[in-house]
């Protein structure tokens, strides 16, 4: 696996599908440090379906065609069994279909909670929400499920719909 150190554009920004030179970089990994100096691993992806996304920041994505050959197309998670492949930056600009953007696959990330409810305790596991809250997450309490668990909550919060908080991604999210 090759890891690049020069980002194709800033984390939280996007490039339209007309920037064809990015087609060859879809799926590539990029080493990065967040604003606190913590290491992160990023991956360049392409949004397959923008419908259902209330915003683009702090959302969790899955591969659009997980059983097909990897093409880098992603969409928001929408079921507990979805296998996350990355988290968009909290300040991600709005995305349109086929836009290129970077997702966080390793390190700390901010996620948005859905309407599954329930308070979040630091150290609880976090996974995809259980319904059509596209891209949102819910606490899975103390249950870890390899492939669907995104990470562990860093702090406590109410878990209210739309609330954001930080998680530590446990395994590299590959979908």
C-alpha positions as CSV (number, residue, x, y, z in Angstrom):
1,X,0.0,0.0,0.0
2,X,1.3,3.4,-1.0
3,X,0.8,6.3,1.4
4,X,0.9,9.8,0.0
5,X,2.0,12.8,2.0
6,X,0.7,15.5,-0.3
7,X,-3.0,16.0,-0.2
8,X,-4.7,16.6,-3.6
9,X,-6.7,19.4,-1.9
10,X,-7.4,20.5,1.7
11,X,-9.3,18.2,4.1
12,X,-12.9,19.5,4.1
13,X,-12.8,20.7,0.6
14,X,-13.9,18.9,-2.6
15,X,-13.1,18.7,-6.3
16,X,-15.8,18.2,-9.0
17,X,-15.8,15.1,-11.2
18,X,-14.5,17.3,-14.1
19,X,-11.0,17.2,-12.4
20,X,-10.3,14.0,-14.3
21,X,-6.7,13.7,-13.0
22,X,-8.1,12.6,-9.7
23,X,-9.7,9.5,-11.2
24,X,-6.4,7.7,-10.9
25,X,-6.1,8.7,-7.2
26,X,-9.5,7.5,-6.0
27,X,-8.9,5.0,-3.2
28,X,-5.4,6.3,-2.5
29,X,-4.3,6.8,1.2
30,X,-2.8,10.1,2.5
31,X,-1.0,10.6,5.8
32,X,-2.2,13.8,7.6
33,X,-2.1,15.4,11.0
34,X,-5.2,17.0,12.4
35,X,-5.3,20.5,14.0
36,X,-4.0,19.1,17.3
37,X,-1.1,17.3,15.6
38,X,-2.7,13.9,15.9
39,X,-2.0,11.5,13.1
40,X,-4.8,10.6,10.7
41,X,-5.0,8.4,7.6
42,X,-7.2,9.8,4.8
43,X,-8.6,8.3,1.6
44,X,-9.7,9.9,-1.5
45,X,-13.3,8.9,-2.5
46,X,-16.1,9.9,-4.9
47,X,-19.6,10.6,-3.7
48,X,-22.1,8.3,-5.5
49,X,-25.3,9.6,-4.0
50,X,-25.8,13.0,-2.4
51,X,-29.5,12.5,-1.8
52,X,-30.5,12.0,1.8
53,X,-27.4,13.9,3.2
54,X,-28.6,16.7,5.4
55,X,-25.1,18.2,5.3
56,X,-21.8,16.8,4.4
57,X,-19.8,17.3,7.6
58,X,-19.1,14.6,10.3
59,X,-20.9,11.9,8.4
60,X,-20.0,8.2,7.9
61,X,-19.8,6.6,4.5
62,X,-19.8,3.1,3.0
63,X,-18.8,1.7,-0.3
64,X,-21.7,2.0,-2.8
65,X,-20.8,-1.3,-4.5
66,X,-19.0,-3.4,-1.8
67,X,-19.3,-6.7,-3.7
68,X,-18.0,-5.2,-7.0
69,X,-14.4,-4.3,-7.9
70,X,-13.3,-1.2,-5.9
71,X,-14.3,2.0,-7.7
72,X,-14.1,4.5,-4.8
73,X,-17.8,5.4,-5.0
74,X,-19.4,6.0,-1.6
75,X,-22.7,6.9,0.0
76,X,-23.8,7.6,3.6
77,X,-24.4,4.6,5.9
78,X,-28.1,3.9,6.6
79,X,-28.3,0.5,8.4
80,X,-26.6,-1.1,11.4
81,X,-25.1,-3.7,9.2
82,X,-23.4,-1.2,6.9
83,X,-19.6,-1.5,6.8
84,X,-18.1,2.1,7.2
85,X,-15.2,3.1,4.9
86,X,-14.6,6.6,6.2
87,X,-15.8,9.7,8.0
88,X,-16.1,13.2,6.4
89,X,-14.4,16.1,8.1
90,X,-16.6,18.1,10.5
91,X,-16.2,21.2,8.3
92,X,-16.7,19.3,5.0
93,X,-18.2,21.7,2.3
94,X,-21.4,20.6,0.6
95,X,-21.1,17.7,-1.8
96,X,-22.7,17.0,-5.1
97,X,-23.0,13.6,-6.9
98,X,-19.6,12.5,-8.2
99,X,-17.5,15.0,-6.2
100,X,-14.1,13.9,-5.0
101,X,-13.5,14.3,-1.2
102,X,-11.3,13.0,1.5
103,X,-12.5,10.7,4.3
104,X,-10.8,9.9,7.6
105,X,-10.1,6.2,7.9
106,X,-7.8,6.2,10.9
107,X,-7.3,8.4,13.9
108,X,-9.8,10.8,15.6
109,X,-12.9,12.0,13.8
110,X,-16.1,13.9,14.6
111,X,-19.4,12.0,13.9
112,X,-23.0,13.0,14.0
113,X,-25.6,11.1,16.0
114,X,-28.9,10.0,14.5
115,X,-32.3,9.5,16.2
116,X,-31.6,6.1,17.7
117,X,-31.4,8.0,21.0
118,X,-29.6,7.2,24.2
119,X,-26.8,9.0,25.9
120,X,-23.2,8.3,25.0
121,X,-20.7,7.4,27.6
122,X,-17.0,7.9,27.0
123,X,-15.6,4.6,25.9
124,X,-18.8,3.3,24.3
125,X,-18.6,1.8,20.9
126,X,-20.2,3.8,18.0
127,X,-21.6,2.3,14.8
128,X,-24.1,3.2,12.0
129,X,-27.6,4.4,13.1
130,X,-30.4,1.9,12.6
131,X,-32.6,3.7,10.1
132,X,-32.6,6.2,7.3
133,X,-30.5,8.9,9.1
134,X,-28.1,8.8,6.2
135,X,-24.5,9.1,7.4
136,X,-25.3,9.3,11.1
137,X,-24.3,7.0,14.0
138,X,-25.6,5.6,17.3
139,X,-24.0,4.1,20.4
140,X,-23.7,0.4,20.4
141,X,-22.7,0.6,24.1
142,X,-20.3,-2.2,24.9
143,X,-20.8,-4.3,21.8
144,X,-17.9,-4.4,19.4
145,X,-18.6,-5.7,15.9
146,X,-15.6,-5.9,13.6
147,X,-16.4,-4.2,10.3
148,X,-19.4,-2.2,11.5
149,X,-18.1,-0.6,14.7
150,X,-16.6,2.8,13.8
151,X,-14.8,3.6,17.0
152,X,-15.0,4.5,20.7
153,X,-16.6,7.7,22.0
154,X,-14.0,10.0,23.4
155,X,-16.4,12.0,25.5
156,X,-19.9,11.8,26.9
157,X,-22.9,13.5,25.4
158,X,-26.7,13.2,25.2
159,X,-26.7,11.3,21.9
160,X,-29.5,13.6,20.6
161,X,-30.3,13.6,16.9
162,X,-27.8,15.9,15.1
163,X,-25.4,16.2,18.1
164,X,-21.7,15.8,17.2
165,X,-18.8,14.4,19.2
166,X,-15.4,12.9,18.7
167,X,-14.6,9.2,18.3
168,X,-11.3,7.3,18.1
169,X,-11.5,5.1,15.0
170,X,-10.4,1.6,16.2
171,X,-9.5,-0.2,12.9
172,X,-8.7,1.3,9.6
173,X,-12.1,1.8,7.9
174,X,-12.0,0.1,4.6
175,X,-15.7,-0.8,4.0
